[in-house]
């Protein structure tokens, strides 16, 4: 009776376990649409589910050799041979070898059936496949740009360019995206970029639910459109600033970068800025450097994305525009910055006011000879409740009779500052916020000097002055804004007299007690800033690629790409010209059809269109669907809304990696007939 009862119970437990595994396997194959609504990162969730399943296997729920019963465990464990023979269904000749059917805790096991082994094998195989899938991961900066946020800090077109280069070159890429990373880069099959001019982030957000394909892409971020500041879209997307090594080679070969630009077609002169900069009618390149400088001071300027990262006020739309609504530009228009542009040191002092904020009370500016060109005390709009004398050096007696306001100072500076002046200071962003002024050309000593080897960790100005200048500052009763601005300017001048690596442990790889004699004039590091000379994006993405690169668009668009796509290679070992197939078409629809047909045959393909009259975002949604379905598995699909010229609105970027376990076919079924 016991034997029969035990066998029946065992069979029931096996059947329950089989049903459980079968159900688990079916759940993992459910339609992605239903689960995507709850889990924005579906493929990540699947990996987590698979890891959870693996934990169950390791804990004994599912074993390589057998399956534990999911029924209640007995509190008393029998150890007789009769128990092993009856409960575990072990053959009588194997009773004495029962240890291989039990664990150290004497948990009873059931010998698996072939069906259970097959189910377990399928689940494990699925888990292993998911672990090898490439996936895009946004960091904190990327998360801040997501369209799902009410307040966003957008990324730049150059950020997307860095991601493209990373996807094509992997660890060999000269740049690393600051806002995201890609796992399993080697698993990517190819990269397809779809650029749409005339589409903005507001076009999409205003009717997001109407777009079946775009609305279900997981990574959607806001992008600052070059049209927002009269920039050039093709220039920012398809030109890459030259590295220090490339510059040195070209200067050695041609004598100067300007001569290389004129003679070889290897480099292009670009200017990236989000400020209204006027270029001269005819620019003949840079003149010689000042006698005190050993490299251009323009290389120390903060780029636009560095200014955002460091918290500088800049004139862009969206959240940042609202944040800086009461700020003013330092000039109506700016001149192009050059290695001969003047540098002025700036420092401000603040006091705590009744609104519990530090407000401007003193501003000082010195020139390159360390002579004061502007000095003024400022009466804040709110009552001072703490002079912070130990930090600001401001006393109550100093502020008696002060009548000049912040607005007066702003007017003074707008008239005084040269149009190409470079402002220098320590953590200058705080000074510009105190002045409520935006300026395009800044050198921040807290960025260009680093003594810790950790970029976010910044040294105080007093420490930098003591170590590099041999001067002790801020030793009296509080700070002196004239002294601080002069010290910042001296630090920049000292660096210009040495090298880009001077005083920077990150670039030089040297973490020690710095002194000027510890550095030489070598230029081994990569340029810290987007230079004014650049080469083609295609010279990078075509490197070491067996399959080709293609660009498709209407004739007027392709005219901008052809000079970048047909040029000598920067790599001296590659004697041939860059192999880029440029395809001109008559309509946007033809461009999409060409991209669908050719995408899988190229490691990198870019389709660039401009919306015409009668074409809408619904058409773009359909085109994106068509292109997606034509991609191979593990393809990287990047869609860029480049913005619109007439309203200068921001753009958007949609990013998705197509995998067998995470596809969007269900979103595009209504478009199948059009492919």
C-alpha positions as CSV (number, residue, x, y, z in Angstrom):
1,X,0.0,0.0,0.0
2,X,2.8,2.4,0.9
3,X,4.7,1.5,-2.2
4,X,1.7,2.2,-4.4
5,X,0.8,5.4,-2.6
6,X,4.4,6.7,-2.7
7,X,4.6,6.0,-6.4
8,X,1.3,7.7,-7.1
9,X,2.4,10.8,-5.1
10,X,5.7,10.8,-6.9
11,X,4.0,10.7,-10.3
12,X,1.7,13.6,-9.2
13,X,4.7,15.7,-8.1
14,X,6.5,15.0,-11.4
15,X,3.4,16.0,-13.3
16,X,3.1,19.2,-11.3
17,X,6.8,20.0,-11.9
18,X,6.4,19.3,-15.6
19,X,3.4,21.7,-15.8
20,X,5.3,24.3,-13.9
21,X,8.3,24.2,-16.2
22,X,6.2,24.1,-19.3
23,X,4.2,27.2,-18.1
24,X,7.5,29.0,-17.2
25,X,8.8,28.3,-20.7
26,X,5.6,29.6,-22.3
27,X,5.6,32.7,-20.2
28,X,9.1,33.7,-21.5
29,X,7.7,33.4,-25.0
30,X,4.7,35.6,-24.5
31,X,4.0,38.5,-26.8
32,X,6.5,41.3,-26.1
33,X,3.9,44.0,-26.5
34,X,2.0,43.2,-23.4
35,X,5.1,43.0,-21.2
36,X,6.7,46.1,-22.7
37,X,3.9,48.3,-21.3
38,X,4.9,47.3,-17.8
39,X,8.7,46.9,-18.3
40,X,10.3,49.7,-20.4
41,X,13.5,47.7,-20.7
42,X,12.0,44.4,-21.7
43,X,15.1,42.6,-22.8
44,X,16.8,43.6,-19.5
45,X,13.8,42.2,-17.6
46,X,14.1,39.0,-19.5
47,X,17.8,38.7,-18.6
48,X,16.8,39.2,-14.9
49,X,14.1,36.6,-15.2
50,X,16.6,34.2,-16.6
51,X,19.1,34.9,-13.9
52,X,16.3,34.3,-11.3
53,X,15.6,31.0,-13.0
54,X,19.3,30.2,-12.8
55,X,19.3,31.0,-9.0
56,X,16.4,28.5,-8.7
57,X,18.5,25.9,-10.4
58,X,21.5,26.5,-8.2
59,X,19.3,26.4,-5.1
60,X,18.0,23.0,-6.0
61,X,14.6,23.8,-7.5
62,X,15.9,22.6,-10.9
63,X,19.0,20.4,-11.0
64,X,21.2,19.1,-13.8
65,X,20.3,15.6,-12.9
66,X,17.0,15.7,-11.1
67,X,14.1,17.9,-10.0
68,X,13.0,18.4,-6.5
69,X,9.4,18.0,-5.7
70,X,7.4,21.2,-5.1
71,X,5.2,19.4,-2.5
72,X,5.5,19.8,1.2
73,X,8.7,18.4,2.7
74,X,8.5,15.9,5.5
75,X,9.7,17.0,8.9
76,X,11.1,13.5,9.6
77,X,13.6,12.2,7.1
78,X,13.7,8.4,6.8
79,X,17.1,7.0,6.0
80,X,16.3,3.3,5.5
81,X,16.9,1.6,2.2
82,X,13.1,1.0,1.9
83,X,12.5,4.7,2.0
84,X,15.1,5.3,-0.8
85,X,13.7,2.5,-2.9
86,X,10.1,3.5,-2.5
87,X,10.1,7.3,-2.2
88,X,12.8,8.1,-4.7
89,X,11.9,5.2,-7.1
90,X,15.6,4.1,-7.1
91,X,16.2,0.6,-8.5
92,X,17.0,-2.0,-5.8
93,X,20.5,-2.5,-7.1
94,X,21.2,1.2,-6.6
95,X,19.9,1.5,-3.1
96,X,23.4,1.4,-1.6
97,X,24.5,4.3,-3.9
98,X,21.7,6.5,-2.7
99,X,24.1,9.3,-2.0
100,X,24.1,10.4,-5.6
101,X,20.4,10.9,-5.4
102,X,20.5,13.0,-2.2
103,X,22.3,16.1,-1.0
104,X,24.1,17.0,2.1
105,X,20.8,18.0,3.7
106,X,19.1,14.7,2.8
107,X,16.5,16.4,0.6
108,X,14.6,13.8,-1.4
109,X,15.1,14.0,-5.2
110,X,13.2,12.6,-8.1
111,X,15.0,11.1,-11.0
112,X,14.0,13.3,-14.0
113,X,12.2,12.2,-17.0
114,X,13.5,13.0,-20.5
115,X,10.7,15.6,-20.9
116,X,11.8,17.5,-17.7
117,X,15.4,17.4,-18.8
118,X,14.4,18.9,-22.2
119,X,12.4,21.7,-20.6
120,X,15.2,22.6,-18.3
121,X,17.7,22.6,-21.2
122,X,15.5,24.9,-23.2
123,X,15.3,27.4,-20.3
124,X,19.0,27.3,-19.7
125,X,19.7,27.8,-23.4
126,X,17.4,30.8,-23.5
127,X,19.1,32.3,-20.5
128,X,22.6,31.9,-22.1
129,X,21.4,33.6,-25.3
130,X,20.0,36.5,-23.4
131,X,23.3,37.0,-21.6
132,X,25.1,37.4,-25.0
133,X,22.8,40.1,-26.4
134,X,24.2,43.6,-27.0
135,X,22.3,46.3,-25.2
136,X,22.4,50.0,-24.7
137,X,22.7,51.4,-21.2
138,X,22.2,55.1,-20.3
139,X,24.1,56.7,-17.5
140,X,22.9,59.6,-15.3
141,X,23.5,62.1,-18.1
142,X,21.6,60.0,-20.6
143,X,18.8,59.5,-18.1
144,X,18.4,63.3,-17.7
145,X,17.8,63.6,-21.5
146,X,15.0,61.0,-21.6
147,X,11.7,62.2,-23.1
148,X,9.8,60.6,-20.3
149,X,11.1,63.3,-17.9
150,X,9.2,66.5,-17.4
151,X,12.5,68.5,-17.2
152,X,15.3,67.4,-19.5
153,X,18.9,68.3,-20.1
154,X,19.4,67.5,-23.8
155,X,22.5,65.9,-25.4
156,X,24.3,67.2,-28.5
157,X,24.6,65.8,-32.0
158,X,28.3,65.3,-31.2
159,X,27.2,62.9,-28.5
160,X,25.4,60.8,-31.0
161,X,28.5,60.9,-33.2
162,X,30.6,59.5,-30.4
163,X,28.1,56.7,-30.0
164,X,28.2,55.9,-33.7
165,X,32.0,55.7,-33.6
166,X,31.9,53.5,-30.5
167,X,29.5,51.1,-32.2
168,X,31.7,50.9,-35.2
169,X,35.2,50.8,-33.7
170,X,34.5,49.4,-30.2
171,X,37.4,49.9,-27.9
172,X,39.5,51.3,-30.7
173,X,37.3,54.4,-30.9
174,X,39.2,57.7,-30.2
175,X,36.1,59.0,-28.3
176,X,33.9,57.5,-25.6
177,X,30.2,58.5,-25.2
178,X,29.7,60.5,-22.0
179,X,26.0,59.7,-21.8
180,X,25.7,55.9,-22.5
181,X,27.5,52.7,-23.0
182,X,26.9,49.5,-25.1
183,X,27.4,46.0,-23.7
184,X,28.6,43.2,-26.0
185,X,29.8,45.6,-28.8
186,X,31.3,42.8,-30.8
187,X,27.9,41.3,-31.2
188,X,26.6,44.2,-33.2
189,X,26.2,43.3,-36.8
190,X,25.8,46.8,-38.4
191,X,24.7,50.4,-37.6
192,X,22.0,52.2,-39.4
193,X,21.4,56.0,-38.9
194,X,18.2,57.6,-40.1
195,X,18.4,61.5,-40.0
196,X,15.1,63.4,-40.4
197,X,15.3,67.2,-40.9
198,X,12.1,69.0,-40.2
199,X,11.0,66.8,-37.3
200,X,11.3,68.1,-33.7
201,X,10.9,66.7,-30.3
202,X,7.7,68.7,-29.9
203,X,6.2,67.2,-33.0
204,X,6.7,63.8,-31.4
205,X,5.7,64.6,-27.8
206,X,2.5,66.4,-28.7
207,X,1.0,63.3,-30.3
208,X,3.2,60.4,-29.1
209,X,0.3,57.9,-28.9
210,X,-0.2,58.2,-32.7
211,X,3.1,56.7,-33.6
212,X,3.0,52.9,-33.3
213,X,6.7,52.3,-34.0
214,X,8.5,55.3,-32.4
215,X,6.3,55.2,-29.3
216,X,7.6,51.7,-28.4
217,X,11.3,52.4,-28.8
218,X,12.8,52.2,-25.3
219,X,15.5,54.8,-25.4
220,X,14.2,58.2,-26.5
221,X,16.3,61.3,-25.6
222,X,16.2,65.0,-26.4
223,X,18.9,66.5,-28.6
224,X,20.0,70.1,-29.1
225,X,19.5,70.8,-32.7
226,X,22.3,72.6,-34.6
227,X,19.5,74.7,-36.2
228,X,18.8,76.0,-32.7
229,X,22.1,78.1,-32.9
230,X,22.5,78.4,-36.7
231,X,24.9,75.4,-36.7
232,X,25.5,73.0,-39.6
233,X,23.9,69.6,-39.1
234,X,26.2,67.6,-41.5
235,X,29.3,69.3,-40.1
236,X,28.5,68.4,-36.6
237,X,27.4,64.8,-37.4
238,X,30.0,63.9,-40.0
239,X,33.2,65.7,-39.0
240,X,35.4,64.6,-36.1
241,X,37.9,66.9,-34.4
242,X,41.5,65.9,-35.0
243,X,43.4,64.2,-32.2
244,X,46.7,65.6,-30.9
245,X,48.6,62.8,-32.7
246,X,46.8,63.5,-36.0
247,X,47.5,67.2,-35.7
248,X,51.2,66.7,-35.0
249,X,51.5,64.4,-38.1
250,X,49.7,66.9,-40.4
251,X,51.7,69.8,-39.1
252,X,54.9,67.9,-39.6
253,X,53.9,66.9,-43.1
254,X,52.3,70.2,-44.3
255,X,53.8,72.8,-42.0
256,X,50.5,73.8,-40.5
257,X,46.9,72.7,-40.2
258,X,45.8,75.5,-42.4
259,X,48.1,74.4,-45.2
260,X,46.9,70.8,-44.8
261,X,43.4,72.1,-45.2
262,X,44.2,73.9,-48.4
263,X,46.5,71.3,-49.9
264,X,45.3,67.8,-49.0
265,X,41.6,67.8,-48.4
266,X,42.3,65.8,-45.3
267,X,40.9,68.3,-42.8
268,X,38.1,70.7,-42.6
269,X,37.8,73.9,-40.7
270,X,34.8,74.0,-38.4
271,X,33.4,76.1,-35.6
272,X,31.0,74.6,-33.1
273,X,29.2,77.0,-30.8
274,X,25.8,77.7,-29.4
275,X,26.5,81.5,-29.2
276,X,25.9,84.0,-32.0
277,X,29.5,84.2,-33.4
278,X,30.2,86.2,-36.5
279,X,32.9,84.9,-38.8
280,X,35.1,87.3,-40.8
281,X,34.2,87.5,-44.6
282,X,37.5,85.8,-45.5
283,X,39.5,83.9,-42.9
284,X,43.1,83.1,-43.8
285,X,43.7,80.9,-40.8
286,X,45.5,81.6,-37.6
287,X,48.5,83.8,-37.3
288,X,51.5,82.8,-35.2
289,X,51.1,82.1,-31.5
290,X,52.0,84.8,-28.9
291,X,55.7,84.4,-27.9
292,X,54.7,83.2,-24.4
293,X,52.5,80.4,-25.7
294,X,53.7,77.0,-26.8
295,X,50.3,75.8,-28.0
296,X,47.0,77.5,-28.9
297,X,45.1,78.8,-25.9
298,X,41.9,77.8,-27.7
299,X,42.7,74.2,-26.8
300,X,42.0,75.0,-23.2
301,X,38.5,76.4,-23.9
302,X,35.6,74.4,-22.5
303,X,33.4,72.8,-25.2
304,X,29.6,73.3,-25.2
305,X,29.0,69.9,-23.5
306,X,31.7,70.5,-21.0
307,X,30.0,73.8,-20.1
308,X,26.7,72.0,-19.5
309,X,28.5,69.3,-17.5
310,X,30.2,71.9,-15.3
311,X,27.0,73.8,-14.8
312,X,27.8,76.9,-16.9
313,X,24.8,79.0,-18.1
314,X,24.3,78.6,-21.9
315,X,21.6,79.9,-24.2
316,X,19.7,76.8,-25.3
317,X,16.0,76.0,-25.2
318,X,14.1,73.6,-23.0
319,X,14.7,73.2,-19.3
320,X,18.0,75.2,-19.4
321,X,16.3,78.1,-21.1
322,X,13.7,78.3,-18.3
323,X,16.5,78.0,-15.7
324,X,18.4,81.0,-17.2
325,X,15.4,83.1,-18.2
326,X,16.7,86.2,-16.4
327,X,20.3,85.9,-17.7
328,X,21.9,88.1,-20.3
329,X,24.5,87.6,-23.0
330,X,27.9,89.2,-22.3
331,X,27.8,90.6,-25.9
332,X,25.1,90.9,-28.6
333,X,27.5,89.2,-31.0
334,X,30.9,87.6,-30.7
335,X,34.0,87.4,-32.9
336,X,35.7,84.2,-33.7
337,X,38.1,83.1,-30.9
338,X,41.8,82.7,-32.0
339,X,45.1,81.9,-30.3
340,X,45.7,85.7,-30.2
341,X,42.4,86.4,-28.4
342,X,42.9,88.3,-25.1
343,X,42.5,86.5,-21.8
344,X,40.9,88.3,-18.8
345,X,40.8,86.9,-15.3
346,X,37.4,87.2,-13.5
347,X,36.4,86.6,-9.9
348,X,33.4,87.5,-7.9
349,X,32.5,87.6,-4.2
350,X,29.1,86.9,-2.7
351,X,27.2,87.5,0.5
352,X,24.2,85.6,2.0
353,X,20.9,87.6,1.6
354,X,17.4,87.4,3.1
355,X,16.3,85.0,0.4
356,X,18.9,82.5,1.7
357,X,21.0,82.8,-1.4
358,X,24.5,84.0,-2.1
359,X,24.2,87.2,-4.2
360,X,26.9,89.3,-5.9
361,X,28.6,92.0,-3.9
362,X,32.0,92.4,-5.7
363,X,33.4,91.8,-9.1
364,X,37.1,92.1,-10.3
365,X,38.6,91.7,-13.8
366,X,42.3,91.7,-14.6
367,X,44.1,91.6,-18.0
368,X,47.1,89.5,-19.1
369,X,49.5,92.0,-17.4
370,X,47.5,91.4,-14.2
371,X,46.3,95.0,-14.1
372,X,42.8,95.7,-13.0
373,X,40.5,96.6,-15.9
374,X,37.3,96.5,-13.9
375,X,36.5,96.6,-10.1
376,X,33.2,97.3,-8.4
377,X,31.2,96.6,-5.3
378,X,27.6,95.6,-6.0
379,X,24.5,96.2,-3.9
380,X,22.4,93.0,-4.0
381,X,18.6,93.3,-4.6
382,X,17.9,91.7,-1.2
383,X,19.1,92.6,2.3
384,X,22.4,91.1,3.3
385,X,22.1,88.9,6.5
386,X,25.6,87.4,6.5
387,X,28.6,89.1,4.9
388,X,30.6,85.8,5.0
389,X,33.7,87.8,5.6
390,X,35.9,84.8,6.2
391,X,35.3,83.7,2.6
392,X,34.2,86.9,0.7
393,X,36.4,89.5,2.5
394,X,33.4,91.7,2.4
395,X,32.5,93.7,5.5
396,X,29.6,95.8,6.5
397,X,31.7,99.0,6.4
398,X,32.7,98.3,2.8
399,X,29.1,98.2,1.6
400,X,28.0,101.5,3.1
401,X,27.0,103.9,0.3
402,X,27.2,101.2,-2.5
403,X,24.6,102.0,-5.1
404,X,25.7,100.0,-8.2
405,X,23.3,97.1,-9.0
406,X,23.7,93.9,-10.8
407,X,22.0,95.4,-13.9
408,X,24.6,98.2,-13.9
409,X,27.5,95.7,-13.8
410,X,25.9,93.7,-16.6
411,X,25.7,96.9,-18.7
412,X,29.3,97.8,-17.9
413,X,30.6,94.4,-18.9
414,X,28.7,94.3,-22.1
415,X,30.4,97.5,-23.2
416,X,33.8,96.7,-21.8
417,X,34.4,93.1,-22.9
418,X,36.1,92.5,-26.3
419,X,33.9,90.3,-28.6
420,X,36.5,87.5,-28.6
421,X,37.8,87.7,-25.0
422,X,38.5,84.5,-23.1
423,X,37.3,84.7,-19.5
424,X,39.6,82.8,-17.0
425,X,38.7,81.8,-13.5
426,X,38.6,79.0,-10.9
427,X,35.1,77.3,-11.1
428,X,34.1,80.3,-13.2
429,X,30.6,78.9,-13.5
430,X,29.7,80.2,-10.1
431,X,30.9,83.7,-11.0
432,X,28.9,83.8,-14.2
433,X,25.8,82.6,-12.3
434,X,26.4,85.4,-9.7
435,X,26.7,87.9,-12.6
436,X,23.7,86.2,-14.4
437,X,25.8,86.5,-17.6
438,X,26.4,83.9,-20.4
439,X,29.7,83.9,-22.2
440,X,31.0,81.4,-24.9
441,X,34.8,81.4,-24.3
442,X,35.9,80.3,-20.9
443,X,39.0,78.6,-19.4
444,X,38.4,77.0,-16.0
445,X,41.5,76.3,-13.9
446,X,39.6,73.8,-11.8
447,X,39.2,71.7,-15.1
448,X,42.6,72.2,-16.8
449,X,44.5,71.5,-13.6
450,X,44.2,68.2,-11.7
451,X,46.5,66.9,-9.0
452,X,44.5,63.9,-7.8
453,X,44.2,61.8,-11.1
454,X,40.4,61.8,-10.6
455,X,38.7,64.2,-13.0
456,X,35.7,65.2,-10.7
457,X,37.9,65.9,-7.8
458,X,39.1,69.5,-8.0
459,X,41.7,71.3,-6.0
460,X,41.2,74.7,-4.4
461,X,42.8,77.7,-6.0
462,X,45.0,78.3,-3.0
463,X,46.5,74.8,-3.3
464,X,47.1,75.3,-7.1
465,X,48.7,78.7,-6.5
466,X,51.0,77.3,-3.8
467,X,52.1,74.2,-5.8
468,X,52.5,75.7,-9.2
469,X,53.1,79.5,-8.6
470,X,54.9,79.3,-5.3
471,X,52.4,81.9,-4.0
472,X,50.2,81.9,-0.9
473,X,46.9,83.5,-1.4
474,X,43.7,83.8,0.7
475,X,45.7,84.1,3.9
476,X,44.1,87.2,5.2
477,X,40.6,87.9,6.3
478,X,38.7,86.3,3.5
479,X,39.3,86.2,-0.2
480,X,40.4,89.0,-2.5
481,X,38.7,88.9,-5.9
482,X,41.6,90.8,-7.5
483,X,44.1,88.4,-6.1
484,X,42.1,85.3,-7.0
485,X,41.4,86.4,-10.6
486,X,45.1,87.2,-11.1
487,X,46.2,83.8,-9.7
488,X,43.8,82.0,-12.1
489,X,45.2,83.9,-15.0
490,X,48.8,83.2,-14.0
491,X,48.0,79.5,-13.8
492,X,46.7,79.5,-17.4
493,X,49.7,81.4,-18.6
494,X,52.0,78.9,-16.9
495,X,50.2,76.0,-18.6
496,X,50.5,77.7,-22.0
497,X,54.2,78.1,-21.4
498,X,54.6,74.4,-20.9
499,X,52.1,71.9,-22.4
500,X,48.5,70.7,-22.4
501,X,49.5,67.9,-20.0
502,X,51.2,70.4,-17.6
503,X,49.5,70.2,-14.2
504,X,47.0,67.6,-15.2
505,X,47.5,64.2,-13.6
506,X,44.7,62.7,-15.8
507,X,46.4,63.6,-19.1
508,X,50.0,63.1,-18.0
509,X,49.4,60.0,-15.9
510,X,51.7,61.6,-13.2
511,X,50.2,62.0,-9.7
512,X,52.8,63.7,-7.5
513,X,53.6,66.9,-5.8
514,X,53.7,69.0,-9.0
515,X,56.2,71.6,-9.8
516,X,56.9,73.4,-13.1
517,X,60.3,71.5,-13.5
518,X,58.5,68.2,-13.5
519,X,57.0,68.8,-17.0
520,X,58.3,69.0,-20.5
521,X,56.8,70.3,-23.8
522,X,55.6,67.0,-25.1
523,X,52.1,66.7,-26.6
524,X,51.2,63.1,-26.2
525,X,47.7,63.4,-25.1
526,X,44.5,63.9,-27.1
527,X,43.1,67.3,-27.4
528,X,40.8,68.2,-24.6
529,X,38.5,70.3,-26.7
530,X,36.7,70.1,-30.0
531,X,39.3,71.6,-32.2
532,X,38.6,74.0,-35.1
533,X,40.1,71.5,-37.5
534,X,38.5,68.1,-38.1
535,X,38.4,65.1,-40.3
536,X,35.6,63.0,-41.7
537,X,33.5,60.6,-39.6
538,X,33.8,58.2,-42.6
539,X,37.6,58.1,-42.2
540,X,36.9,56.4,-38.9
541,X,34.0,54.1,-39.5
542,X,35.5,52.6,-42.6
543,X,38.7,51.6,-40.8
544,X,39.3,47.8,-40.8
545,X,35.8,47.1,-42.1
546,X,35.3,44.2,-44.5
547,X,31.8,45.5,-45.5
548,X,31.2,49.0,-46.9
549,X,29.8,52.2,-45.8
550,X,26.9,54.0,-47.6
551,X,25.1,57.3,-47.4
552,X,21.8,58.0,-49.2
553,X,19.7,61.1,-49.6
554,X,18.4,63.6,-52.1
555,X,20.9,65.4,-54.3
556,X,21.0,68.6,-52.4
557,X,21.7,66.7,-49.2
558,X,24.3,64.5,-50.7
559,X,26.2,67.5,-52.0
560,X,27.2,68.2,-48.3
561,X,28.3,64.6,-47.7
562,X,30.4,63.9,-50.8
563,X,33.3,66.2,-49.8
564,X,33.5,64.2,-46.6
565,X,33.0,60.8,-48.1
566,X,35.5,61.1,-51.0
567,X,38.9,62.0,-49.5
568,X,42.3,60.4,-48.8
569,X,42.5,58.2,-45.7
570,X,44.3,59.6,-42.6
571,X,45.9,56.2,-42.2
572,X,49.2,56.2,-44.2
573,X,49.0,52.4,-44.5
574,X,45.7,52.7,-46.4
575,X,46.7,54.2,-49.8
576,X,43.2,54.1,-51.3
577,X,40.6,56.7,-50.8
578,X,37.8,56.2,-48.2
579,X,35.3,53.7,-49.6
580,X,31.9,55.3,-49.1
581,X,29.0,54.7,-51.5
582,X,27.1,57.9,-52.0
583,X,23.6,57.4,-53.5
584,X,21.5,60.3,-54.7
585,X,17.7,59.7,-55.0
586,X,14.8,61.8,-56.2
587,X,12.4,61.4,-53.2
588,X,12.5,60.6,-49.5
589,X,10.6,57.4,-50.1
590,X,13.3,56.3,-52.5
591,X,15.9,57.0,-49.9
592,X,14.1,54.8,-47.4
593,X,13.6,51.9,-49.9
594,X,17.3,52.1,-50.8
595,X,18.2,51.9,-47.1
596,X,15.9,48.9,-46.6
597,X,17.5,47.1,-49.6
598,X,21.2,47.9,-48.7
599,X,21.3,48.0,-44.9
600,X,22.4,44.4,-44.3
601,X,25.2,44.7,-46.8
602,X,27.0,47.6,-45.1
603,X,28.5,47.8,-41.6
604,X,27.4,51.5,-41.5
605,X,24.6,53.1,-43.5
606,X,23.2,56.6,-43.1
607,X,19.9,57.8,-44.7
608,X,19.4,61.5,-44.5
609,X,16.1,63.1,-45.5
610,X,14.4,66.4,-45.2
611,X,10.6,66.4,-44.9
612,X,8.8,67.9,-47.8
613,X,5.4,69.5,-48.0
614,X,2.6,67.0,-47.4
615,X,4.9,64.6,-45.5
616,X,4.3,64.2,-41.8
617,X,5.6,62.4,-38.7
618,X,3.2,59.5,-39.5
619,X,5.2,59.0,-42.7
620,X,8.4,59.0,-40.7
621,X,6.9,56.4,-38.3
622,X,6.1,54.2,-41.2
623,X,9.6,54.6,-42.8
624,X,11.3,53.8,-39.5
625,X,9.2,50.7,-39.3
626,X,10.1,49.6,-42.8
627,X,13.8,50.2,-42.2
628,X,13.7,48.3,-38.9
629,X,12.2,45.2,-40.4
630,X,14.9,45.1,-43.0
631,X,17.7,45.0,-40.4
632,X,19.6,41.9,-39.4
633,X,19.5,40.7,-35.8
634,X,21.8,42.6,-33.4
635,X,21.7,45.7,-35.7
636,X,21.9,49.1,-34.0
637,X,19.2,51.5,-35.3
638,X,19.5,55.2,-34.5
639,X,16.8,57.7,-35.6
640,X,17.7,61.4,-35.3
641,X,15.0,64.1,-35.4
642,X,17.3,67.0,-36.5
643,X,14.9,69.8,-35.6
644,X,13.3,72.5,-37.8
645,X,14.9,75.7,-39.2
646,X,11.9,78.0,-38.9
647,X,11.1,77.4,-35.2
648,X,14.6,76.3,-34.0
649,X,13.1,73.7,-31.7
650,X,15.1,70.9,-30.2
651,X,15.4,67.5,-31.8
652,X,15.2,63.9,-30.5
653,X,17.0,60.7,-30.9
654,X,15.5,57.2,-30.8
655,X,17.9,54.2,-30.2
656,X,17.2,50.5,-30.4
657,X,19.2,47.3,-30.9
658,X,17.3,44.7,-32.8
659,X,17.5,41.2,-31.3
660,X,15.6,37.9,-31.8
661,X,14.4,38.1,-28.2
662,X,13.4,41.8,-28.3
663,X,11.9,42.9,-31.5
664,X,9.2,45.4,-32.5
665,X,7.6,43.4,-35.3
666,X,4.2,43.6,-33.5
667,X,4.3,47.3,-33.7
668,X,4.8,47.3,-37.5
669,X,2.4,44.6,-38.7
670,X,0.1,47.2,-40.3
671,X,3.0,48.4,-42.5
672,X,4.0,44.9,-43.8
673,X,2.1,45.4,-47.0
674,X,4.1,48.5,-47.9
675,X,7.5,46.8,-47.8
